[in-house]
Amino acid sequence: MTSPNTHVLTVSCRSTRGIVAAISGYLAEKGCNIVDSSQFDDVDTGNFFMRVTFISEENVGEEEIESGFMPIGEKFGMVYKFHDSAERMKVLLMVSRFGHCLNDLLYRWKIGALPIDIVGVVSNHFDYQKVVVNHDIPFHHIPVTKANKAEAEARLMQVVEESNAELIVLARYMQVLSDAVCKKMSGRIINIHHSFLPSFKGANPYKQAYQRGVKLIGATAHYVTEDLDEGPIIEQDLARITHAQSPDDYVSIGRDVESQVLARAIHAHIHHRVFMNGNRTIVFPASPGSHASERMG
C-alpha cells in the first residue's frame, strides 16, 4: 500500500546547473526522504524534466512543502506540481461499439490493478450501458450526428465539468473530437488505435494488413490534439504474426495489444510519469520498488 505521506513532485524547466541539488536539499530540510527519482536532460531542446517520489517522515503537510518550494521554482523558471499519491485521478471513459478496451479497463479497475476513480462512461451507442451500470458507474448516452455535433460536445463538456473528470480516455470511441475540445482538454485526453496508420486507413485495417502480408501488429496510445491520430505518443507495443493466421486472428491479436497499450498509457499518466516535450513525450519508467499497480504491464 502507498504510504499516506507519499507525494510526487514533477518539474520541467530549462536545463541548468544546480536544479537537482536545490530540489533534494529542500526536501531534506523539510524532513522528506526521496524514495524514487528520475530525470532527463533533452540536449536538443535544452529542457530538463524530473519526477521525484518522496515521503514526509515528519508529517509536514503538502501545502507547507509546496509553499516553501515557490522561491526555488521561481529561481529556475520551473513548471512544477506536487501530487498526493493517495489521491486517485478522476477518469471519464468514452466508447462506441468496440468494447475490448472498455471491458479490460473495467476489469483492471475492479480488481484494484488500475487505481483510478471512474466517474462515468460516455457512449454514442447503448451497447455497453448494462455492463457499465452493473459496475455502479454512471452511463451517459450522447448520440452524435453531423447535425447535432456541437450540442453533443456541449453535453460532453457538461459531463466533464459535473464529474470533475481530470482525464478522458477514448477506449475505442469512434467520433472525432473538435479542435475546441482538444485545446480545452490538452494533455488530458488519451486515445488508442492500431499502429497501421498512415498505411491502412479507413474500414477494415486488419483485413488490409492481412492482404498485404503484414508480419507485425501494433497499437499506439497518444494524447489527442487537433491533428487527428498524430498527438504525442505515450505508449506503443506490437505482436508478431505469421502467414498461417487469418484476418480474424489479426483482429483478435490487435485488440489484445490495444487493451494492454492503453492500460499502460493510463498508468503512466495517472502516476505523473509523462511529460510533454513539444510533439514528443518524456515517459519515465515505473521504478522496481514502486507500488504493484504502477508496475502493471
N, C-alpha and C positions, 0 to 999 in steps of 0.2 A: 504493500500500500504506500502511496505517496505521503510523506510527512506533511502535516498541516502547515508547517512553517517553510515549505519548499516554494521557491519562487524562480522565475526565469526572467532574465534581462536580455533584451535584444537591442543591438546597436548597429547603426550604419552611419558612416561619415567618410570624409576624405582621409586617406591614409597619411599618418604622420607618426613621428616618434612619441612614445610615452602613453599611448592610449591604454594598452593592456595593464601597464603599471598603475595608472590612475584608477582604473576600474577595480583591480584586485586589491589595491591599497585601501580604497574607500570601503569596500565590502568588509575587509578585515577590521577596519576601525569601527564599523557598525556591529561587530560581533557575528559576522556571517562567515560560513565556511563554504567555499566553492567545491561542488561535487562533480561538476562536469563543465568543460569549456571547449568551444570550437571557434576558430577564427579563420578569416580568409582575406588576403590582400589581392585585389584584382589589378595586376600590373598594367593591363590595357587601359583601364579607366581611371586608375588611381583611387578606387573606392575600397573601403575597409568594412568588413562585416564580422560581427561577433555575437555569439549566443552563450550565455552563462547561466548555469543552474546552481543555485546556492540555497543553503539552509540558514535561517536566522536562529542561531543557537542561544541567543539571549532574549528571544521573543520580542525583538524590535519590530514594530508594525511596518507594513509595506508603505503606508503613507509617509511615515517618518523617513524611511530609507529613500523613497523617491524624491521627496522634497529636498533632502540633503544632497542628492546627486545632481541637482539642477546646475550648480556652478561648473561641474565637470562637463556636463552636456553642452553648456554654452561655450566653454573654452574650446572644445574640439568641434563645435558645429554639428553635434550628433542628432540624428533622429533615433530616439530610444523609447523603450516602453518596458515597464515592469508587469509581469503576469503572475497571478496566484495560481500555482499548479493544481490546487484543489477545485478551482472553478472550471466547470465544463462549458465548452463553447456551444451556443445555441445554433442549431443547423436546420435549414429547411431543405427537404429533398424534393426534386421535381422529376417526373417520369411520364412517358407516353404509353406505348404498348409493348415495349420490350422490358420485361421485369427482372432480368437476371441480376443486374446491379442493385436494384432496389431490394430484392429478396436477400442478397448477400449482405448488404449493409444492415438490414433489419436483424438478421441473424447475429452478426458480429456485435451489434448494439445490445441485443437481448442477452447474450452470454457475457457481456462485460468486456469484450475484446475491443470495442470501439467506444471510448469514453467521451461521449457527446450527449447533449440533450436534443433529441429530435423534436422540434417544436411544431412540425407539420409536414404533410406531403401534398404537393400541388400536382394536379394532372389535368390534361385536356381531354381525358377519357375516364370512364368509370371502371376499367378493367381491374384495378388493384384497390378499389375502395374497401372491399370487405377485408382484404389482407391488412390494410393499414388500420382500419377501425378495430380489428381484432387485437391489434397491438396497443390499443388505447391511445392512438396518435390521431390528432385532427386531420381530416381529409378535406381538401379544397378542390372542387371541380371547377376549373376555369377553362371553358371551351374557347378555342382560338380560330377565327376565320379572318380572311382578308378585310372584311367589313368591320370587325369588332376588335382588331388587334390593339388599338390604343386603349380601349376600355378594359381589355383583358390584362394588359400590362399595368394599368392603374390599379386594378384589383389585386394583381400580384404584389405590387409595392405596398398596398394596404396590408396584405397578409404579412409581409416582411416587417413592417413597422409595428403592427399589433402584436406579433410574436417575438419582437426584439431579436430576430434572426441575425446572427453575425456572419454566417456563411451560407451560400446557396450551392447545392450540389446538383448538377444536371446528370441524373442517373439514367441516361439514355432518354432525355427529354428532346423531342424532335422538332421543336419550334425554335426559330431564330429570334433571339432577343434583340431589341432595338439598341441603337447606339446610345440612347439616353440612359437606358437601364445599365448597359455595360459600363458607362462612365460613372454613374452614381454608385455602383457596386464594384468599382475597380479593385482588383486584388481579393475580392470576396465571392467570386463565382468560379467553381471548378467544373470542367466538362470532361467527358470521356468519349473516345471514339477509336475506331480501328486505325492502324497506322499505315494503311494503304494510300492515304492521301499524299500528294495530289494525283497519283496514278489512276486509281479506280474510284471515280466519283459517281454519284447518283445511286440508282437502285441496284441491289444485289452485288455489293462489292466483293463478297466472298466467292460468288459464282464467277465473277470476272477474274478474280485471283486464281481460281481453280483452272479456268480456261487458259490462263497464261502460264500455268505450271509453277506458280509461286511456291517457294520452299520454306518461307518464314511468315508467320502470322504474328502481328504485334498490336499493341494498344498504347495510346498516348493520353495522359491526363494533363490538362493545362488550364491556366487561368483564362477566362473569357474576356475578349476585347472586341472592339468594333470590327477587327479583321477576322472574318469567320474561320474558325478552326486554326488560327495562327497565333494564338496567345502564348505567353511564356510557359514553357514546358516544365512540369513538376516531376513527373514520373513516367517511365516507359518500360516495357518488357516485351518479350517475344517467345514464341514456341516454334520448334522445328517440326515440319510435316514432310510426308513422303508422297510419291506418286500413287501409292495404294489407297490413299484416303479420298473420300468423296466430298462433294460440296457441302453436304450436311455435317461431315466431320469438321470441315473448315469453320463452319458457323459455331459448332459446339465448342471447339478449342478456342476460337476467338472470343466467345462470351466468357469463358473461364479467365482468359488473360485480362479482358476488360475489367472484370469484377475485382481481380487482385490488384491491378494497377490503380484503380480508382480508390480502393480502400487504403493503399499505401500513401497515395497523394493526400487523402484526407488526414491521415495520421500525421504526416509531415506538417501540414498546415496547422492543425489544432495544437500541436506541440511547439509551434512557433519556430520550426526549423527551416522555413522557406523565406528567402529574402528576394525582393525584386531587384534586378540589376539591368535596367534598360529592357531589352527584348528577351533577356535571359533570366534565369533564376539561380540563386545560390541555395543549395539544399544540403544542410548539414546532416550527417547520418545520426541515427539513434545510438547512444553510447551503449557498450556491452552491459553496463551495470544499471541501465535505466529500467523503469517500470515495464513489466511484461507487455502491457498494451502498446507501449511505444516501440517495442521491438517487433511487433507483429509484421509478418511478411506475407 
